[in-house]
Amino acid sequence: MRSTSDRVRHALSFEVIGLMIVTPLGAWAFHLPTSQIGVVALIGATIATLWNYAYNLGFDHMMWRFYGRTSKSPFRNSLRRVQRPLGWSLRNDMIPDFRGFGRPG
């Protein structure tokens, strides 16, 4: 299983690269200053990182409990390599969407 520092390093590097791409593109697309888009992107990236960290940690603990290992070999564990993104997508679909909640019509 990955160490906490390895998980944090991986998540932070992924999000920093994403923010470097999304912030200027968002500022250009919405004609807003990069500082405003950057704040929104940073908040979104932080929420997404925390959700992803918790999900992957839980998935690894589940694999450890049921299978006794967390290796993700592409050949031997192909079913588990499909279960992880499928579970992630289903979890995202179960989170309620409150945009427009309480607004008439």
Z-matrix of the N, CA and C atoms (Angstrom, degrees):
N
C 1 1.452
C 2 1.523 1 107.30
N 3 1.320 2 116.06 1 144.94
C 4 1.466 3 120.59 2 178.96
C 5 1.514 4 111.06 3 -66.74
N 6 1.330 5 115.02 4 148.88
C 7 1.462 6 119.43 5 175.86
C 8 1.531 7 109.07 6 -78.33
N 9 1.321 8 115.56 7 162.26
C 10 1.468 9 120.35 8 179.53
C 11 1.520 10 110.52 9 -60.98
N 12 1.320 11 117.47 10 -42.95
C 13 1.472 12 119.76 11 -179.51
C 14 1.527 13 111.26 12 -64.08
N 15 1.321 14 117.42 13 -36.59
C 16 1.464 15 120.54 14 177.66
C 17 1.528 16 110.72 15 -66.79
N 18 1.326 17 116.56 16 -41.69
C 19 1.468 18 120.22 17 177.93
C 20 1.528 19 111.11 18 -62.91
N 21 1.325 20 116.87 19 -44.06
C 22 1.470 21 120.97 20 -179.27
C 23 1.526 22 109.96 21 -65.76
N 24 1.329 23 117.43 22 -44.56
C 25 1.465 24 121.11 23 178.35
C 26 1.516 25 111.28 24 -58.93
N 27 1.315 26 117.72 25 -45.03
C 28 1.457 27 122.52 26 -179.28
C 29 1.529 28 110.60 27 -64.56
N 30 1.317 29 117.03 28 -45.72
C 31 1.470 30 120.86 29 -178.44
C 32 1.523 31 110.93 30 -65.55
N 33 1.325 32 117.43 31 -44.51
C 34 1.468 33 120.40 32 -178.95
C 35 1.524 34 111.80 33 -65.33
N 36 1.315 35 117.27 34 -43.35
C 37 1.472 36 119.09 35 -179.98
C 38 1.524 37 110.72 36 -64.10
N 39 1.327 38 117.24 37 -40.09
C 40 1.462 39 121.11 38 178.37
C 41 1.532 40 110.33 39 -62.75
N 42 1.326 41 117.68 40 -45.93
C 43 1.463 42 121.24 41 -177.09
C 44 1.527 43 112.19 42 -70.53
N 45 1.323 44 118.36 43 -37.28
C 46 1.465 45 120.44 44 178.48
C 47 1.524 46 110.28 45 -63.31
N 48 1.319 47 117.37 46 -44.10
C 49 1.468 48 120.44 47 177.31
C 50 1.525 49 109.96 48 -62.23
N 51 1.324 50 117.27 49 -42.96
C 52 1.462 51 120.66 50 178.19
C 53 1.520 52 112.50 51 -62.08
N 54 1.332 53 117.08 52 -42.32
C 55 1.460 54 120.55 53 178.69
C 56 1.526 55 111.62 54 -65.44
N 57 1.325 56 117.19 55 -35.97
C 58 1.458 57 120.55 56 178.55
C 59 1.530 58 111.72 57 -65.78
N 60 1.314 59 116.97 58 -26.60
C 61 1.464 60 121.27 59 178.51
C 62 1.526 61 110.75 60 -88.07
N 63 1.319 62 117.18 61 -47.05
C 64 1.463 63 122.18 62 -172.19
C 65 1.525 64 113.26 63 -72.40
N 66 1.308 65 118.33 64 -38.94
C 67 1.463 66 120.65 65 -174.25
C 68 1.531 67 112.67 66 -61.61
N 69 1.335 68 119.99 67 -52.00
C 70 1.465 69 117.82 68 179.08
C 71 1.531 70 112.82 69 -66.66
N 72 1.328 71 116.45 70 -36.11
C 73 1.470 72 118.78 71 178.26
C 74 1.526 73 111.42 72 -65.98
N 75 1.314 74 117.19 73 -40.58
C 76 1.460 75 120.92 74 177.91
C 77 1.518 76 112.06 75 -65.61
N 78 1.333 77 116.23 76 -40.95
C 79 1.466 78 120.08 77 178.39
C 80 1.530 79 110.27 78 -63.16
N 81 1.300 80 116.04 79 -41.41
C 82 1.472 81 120.29 80 178.73
C 83 1.532 82 111.28 81 -67.60
N 84 1.323 83 117.28 82 -45.41
C 85 1.469 84 121.09 83 -175.86
C 86 1.524 85 112.46 84 -68.05
N 87 1.332 86 117.68 85 -36.72
C 88 1.462 87 121.08 86 -175.71
C 89 1.525 88 113.15 87 -102.76
N 90 1.322 89 116.72 88 3.30
C 91 1.470 90 121.44 89 178.93
C 92 1.523 91 111.63 90 53.80
N 93 1.316 92 115.41 91 46.48
C 94 1.461 93 122.30 92 178.48
C 95 1.528 94 109.04 93 -123.22
N 96 1.327 95 117.07 94 157.91
C 97 1.474 96 119.05 95 176.15
C 98 1.530 97 111.21 96 -64.20
N 99 1.308 98 115.09 97 148.39
C 100 1.471 99 118.93 98 -179.61
C 101 1.526 100 111.76 99 -62.29
N 102 1.334 101 117.45 100 -26.30
C 103 1.469 102 119.26 101 178.84
C 104 1.529 103 111.01 102 -65.44
N 105 1.321 104 117.46 103 -38.83
C 106 1.474 105 119.41 104 178.85
C 107 1.523 106 111.51 105 -71.64
N 108 1.313 107 117.03 106 -45.68
C 109 1.469 108 120.46 107 177.98
C 110 1.524 109 109.79 108 -64.50
N 111 1.329 110 116.52 109 -38.13
C 112 1.460 111 120.56 110 -179.77
C 113 1.513 112 113.05 111 -61.22
N 114 1.333 113 116.96 112 -39.16
C 115 1.471 114 120.37 113 179.10
C 116 1.524 115 110.03 114 -64.93
N 117 1.330 116 116.10 115 -46.67
C 118 1.472 117 120.24 116 179.83
C 119 1.533 118 110.19 117 -63.33
N 120 1.322 119 116.46 118 -43.74
C 121 1.464 120 120.46 119 -179.73
C 122 1.525 121 110.97 120 -65.09
N 123 1.325 122 117.34 121 -39.57
C 124 1.461 123 121.02 122 179.59
C 125 1.530 124 111.66 123 -65.10
N 126 1.321 125 116.66 124 -42.40
C 127 1.471 126 119.95 125 177.78
C 128 1.526 127 110.18 126 -64.08
N 129 1.337 128 116.84 127 -46.40
C 130 1.464 129 120.44 128 178.41
C 131 1.515 130 112.14 129 -61.47
N 132 1.333 131 116.94 130 -42.02
C 133 1.464 132 120.57 131 -179.61
C 134 1.525 133 110.92 132 -66.49
N 135 1.334 134 117.03 133 -37.18
C 136 1.467 135 120.25 134 179.13
C 137 1.519 136 110.97 135 -65.38
N 138 1.316 137 116.74 136 -45.37
C 139 1.470 138 120.70 137 178.68
C 140 1.529 139 110.17 138 -62.64
N 141 1.332 140 116.66 139 -45.84
C 142 1.468 141 120.53 140 -179.44
C 143 1.527 142 111.28 141 -63.29
N 144 1.322 143 117.05 142 -39.71
C 145 1.461 144 120.48 143 179.93
C 146 1.517 145 111.55 144 -65.10
N 147 1.320 146 116.52 145 -42.77
C 148 1.469 147 119.56 146 179.17
C 149 1.528 148 111.35 147 -64.33
N 150 1.336 149 116.97 148 -43.29
C 151 1.471 150 120.02 149 177.41
C 152 1.524 151 110.64 150 -61.60
N 153 1.340 152 115.95 151 -46.06
C 154 1.456 153 120.41 152 -177.95
C 155 1.524 154 111.19 153 -65.15
N 156 1.326 155 117.63 154 -41.80
C 157 1.462 156 121.63 155 178.52
C 158 1.530 157 110.47 156 -60.07
N 159 1.327 158 115.95 157 -48.75
C 160 1.467 159 120.30 158 -179.22
C 161 1.523 160 111.24 159 -62.76
N 162 1.332 161 117.39 160 -42.75
C 163 1.464 162 120.53 161 -179.18
C 164 1.529 163 110.62 162 -64.25
N 165 1.329 164 117.41 163 -48.97
C 166 1.460 165 119.89 164 -178.03
C 167 1.521 166 112.54 165 -65.82
N 168 1.318 167 116.87 166 -36.34
C 169 1.461 168 119.95 167 176.44
C 170 1.534 169 110.07 168 -64.80
N 171 1.315 170 116.77 169 -44.54
C 172 1.463 171 120.93 170 177.33
C 173 1.518 172 112.34 171 -62.52
N 174 1.340 173 115.96 172 -41.01
C 175 1.464 174 119.76 173 179.13
C 176 1.522 175 110.76 174 -64.28
N 177 1.327 176 117.41 175 -42.37
C 178 1.469 177 120.09 176 178.24
C 179 1.528 178 111.51 177 -64.70
N 180 1.324 179 117.26 178 -39.38
C 181 1.471 180 119.69 179 176.73
C 182 1.526 181 110.81 180 -64.78
N 183 1.324 182 116.67 181 -38.34
C 184 1.462 183 120.09 182 177.13
C 185 1.531 184 110.21 183 -64.14
N 186 1.341 185 117.15 184 -43.64
C 187 1.468 186 120.02 185 178.45
C 188 1.524 187 110.65 186 -62.64
N 189 1.329 188 117.22 187 -41.22
C 190 1.459 189 120.91 188 179.46
C 191 1.518 190 110.81 189 -63.32
N 192 1.332 191 115.66 190 -40.71
C 193 1.469 192 119.53 191 -177.37
C 194 1.533 193 111.79 192 -69.81
N 195 1.336 194 117.10 193 -44.39
C 196 1.457 195 120.36 194 -174.76
C 197 1.525 196 114.41 195 -87.29
N 198 1.350 197 117.05 196 -30.79
C 199 1.458 198 119.88 197 -174.17
C 200 1.520 199 113.30 198 -115.67
N 201 1.336 200 117.95 199 -10.60
C 202 1.447 201 120.80 200 178.39
C 203 1.515 202 114.82 201 77.72
N 204 1.320 203 118.08 202 5.16
C 205 1.466 204 121.96 203 177.27
C 206 1.529 205 108.96 204 -158.32
N 207 1.316 206 115.19 205 163.84
C 208 1.464 207 119.77 206 179.75
C 209 1.516 208 111.67 207 -120.29
N 210 1.328 209 117.07 208 12.51
C 211 1.466 210 119.17 209 -180.00
C 212 1.519 211 109.45 210 -63.11
N 213 1.305 212 114.86 211 146.45
C 214 1.460 213 120.63 212 -176.22
C 215 1.527 214 109.80 213 -123.90
N 216 1.310 215 115.82 214 52.47
C 217 1.456 216 121.02 215 179.32
C 218 1.525 217 109.51 216 -60.71
N 219 1.346 218 118.55 217 132.50
C 220 1.457 219 119.87 218 -175.84
C 221 1.525 220 114.07 219 -65.08
N 222 1.299 221 118.66 220 -24.96
C 223 1.458 222 120.09 221 -176.77
C 224 1.524 223 112.39 222 -94.07
N 225 1.317 224 116.62 223 -47.69
C 226 1.455 225 120.33 224 -174.97
C 227 1.521 226 112.02 225 -75.21
N 228 1.319 227 117.79 226 -32.55
C 229 1.458 228 120.94 227 -174.08
C 230 1.527 229 112.19 228 -116.45
N 231 1.304 230 117.97 229 38.07
C 232 1.465 231 120.31 230 -174.99
C 233 1.528 232 111.81 231 -61.95
N 234 1.317 233 118.67 232 -35.50
C 235 1.468 234 120.29 233 178.67
C 236 1.522 235 110.36 234 -64.03
N 237 1.324 236 117.50 235 -42.83
C 238 1.464 237 120.15 236 179.21
C 239 1.521 238 112.00 237 -67.73
N 240 1.320 239 117.59 238 -29.71
C 241 1.462 240 120.44 239 177.44
C 242 1.528 241 110.55 240 -70.68
N 243 1.322 242 117.75 241 -22.54
C 244 1.462 243 121.53 242 175.14
C 245 1.522 244 109.83 243 -86.28
N 246 1.328 245 117.68 244 -34.28
C 247 1.462 246 121.37 245 -178.41
C 248 1.522 247 112.51 246 -62.82
N 249 1.328 248 118.01 247 -37.44
C 250 1.467 249 120.68 248 -176.05
C 251 1.529 250 111.63 249 -63.05
N 252 1.333 251 121.01 250 -56.36
C 253 1.475 252 118.47 251 179.82
C 254 1.520 253 112.83 252 -67.46
N 255 1.329 254 117.32 253 -30.92
C 256 1.460 255 119.44 254 178.03
C 257 1.527 256 109.86 255 -66.11
N 258 1.311 257 117.26 256 -43.16
C 259 1.461 258 120.74 257 176.64
C 260 1.517 259 111.72 258 -63.75
N 261 1.340 260 116.89 259 -38.39
C 262 1.470 261 121.37 260 178.70
C 263 1.532 262 109.83 261 -62.79
N 264 1.329 263 116.71 262 -44.53
C 265 1.462 264 120.41 263 -179.52
C 266 1.523 265 111.09 264 -65.97
N 267 1.312 266 117.52 265 -42.33
C 268 1.460 267 120.40 266 179.27
C 269 1.520 268 110.88 267 -65.85
N 270 1.334 269 117.71 268 -38.16
C 271 1.457 270 120.98 269 178.25
C 272 1.527 271 110.26 270 -63.62
N 273 1.328 272 116.72 271 -40.75
C 274 1.458 273 119.91 272 178.48
C 275 1.526 274 111.71 273 -66.08
N 276 1.325 275 117.23 274 -33.55
C 277 1.460 276 120.39 275 179.19
C 278 1.522 277 111.90 276 -72.77
N 279 1.324 278 117.70 277 -22.57
C 280 1.462 279 120.17 278 -178.53
C 281 1.524 280 112.91 279 -86.07
N 282 1.331 281 117.56 280 -12.40
C 283 1.462 282 120.26 281 177.87
C 284 1.522 283 107.94 282 -76.93
N 285 1.324 284 118.44 283 124.67
C 286 1.464 285 119.45 284 -176.78
C 287 1.525 286 111.87 285 -65.99
N 288 1.300 287 115.19 286 148.03
C 289 1.455 288 122.15 287 179.04
C 290 1.521 289 107.54 288 -103.80
N 291 1.328 290 116.67 289 113.09
C 292 1.457 291 120.81 290 -174.65
C 293 1.524 292 113.29 291 -99.33
N 294 1.332 293 118.24 292 11.30
C 295 1.457 294 119.06 293 177.14
C 296 1.522 295 108.48 294 -64.13
N 297 1.292 296 115.95 295 127.96
C 298 1.448 297 119.93 296 178.54
C 299 1.520 298 113.53 297 82.10
N 300 1.344 299 117.71 298 1.95
C 301 1.450 300 120.89 299 -177.68
C 302 1.521 301 109.90 300 -64.42
N 303 1.305 302 117.03 301 126.93
C 304 1.462 303 122.54 302 176.78
C 305 1.509 304 113.99 303 86.69
N 306 1.328 305 117.56 304 -0.38
C 307 1.460 306 119.32 305 178.35
C 308 1.522 307 109.80 306 -92.27
N 309 1.314 308 117.35 307 139.87
C 310 1.460 309 118.39 308 178.61
C 311 1.521 310 111.31 309 -70.25
N 312 1.303 311 113.97 310 144.60
C 313 1.420 312 125.41 311 169.23
C 314 1.416 313 124.65 312 54.17
